[in-house]
Amino acid sequence: MTRKAQIMDVKTFCTEMRDEMTAWKAKTYDIIRKTERMSLSPNKKVRASIDDMKAMIDRIELTLERLEDQCPVNWDSEKAEIEQVICDMRERWSEAAAMSPDDLE
C-alpha cells in the first residue's frame, strides 16, 4: 500500500470514528438527561457508567486528533485501542440501560 493510500485510510477511519463519536455523545447526553429526570440522585452505577462513557469518548477523540495530525504509517495499535474502547463503551451503555430499560431505550 502506498503512503498516500495509508494516509487516506487513516483519514477515512478518523472521519468515520468522529461520526460514531457524535452518535455516542448524543446517546450519553440523552442518558444524562433521562437519569436527571428520574430522581435527584441517579443510581451510583448509572452515574459511574455515564462517567466512564464520557472518559472513553474523550480518550478516543484524543487518539483521533493524534492520528489526524501525525498520519502514521503504522497505526494498527491505535485502531485496535479505539475498537476496544468502543466495545467497552457498548458494555457501559448496556449496563446503564439494564438498570432502567424503560427510561433509557
Residue pairs with C-beta under 8 A, 6 or more apart in sequence:
1 9
3 73
6 71
6 73
7 71
10 67
10 68
10 71
10 72
10 75
11 68
11 71
13 67
13 79
14 64
14 67
14 68
17 60
17 64
17 82
18 61
18 64
20 86
21 57
21 60
21 61
21 64
24 53
24 57
24 89
25 57
27 93
28 50
28 53
28 54
28 57
30 104
31 46
31 50
31 53
31 93
31 96
31 97
31 104
32 50
34 100
34 103
34 104
35 42
35 43
35 46
35 47
35 50
35 100
35 103
36 42
37 103
38 100
38 103
42 50
43 99
43 100
45 95
45 96
45 99
46 96
46 99
46 100
49 92
49 93
49 95
49 96
50 96
52 88
52 89
52 92
53 89
53 92
53 93
53 96
56 85
56 86
56 88
56 89
56 92
57 89
59 85
60 82
60 85
60 86
63 78
63 81
63 82
64 82
66 78
67 75
67 78
72 78
96 104
97 104
97 105
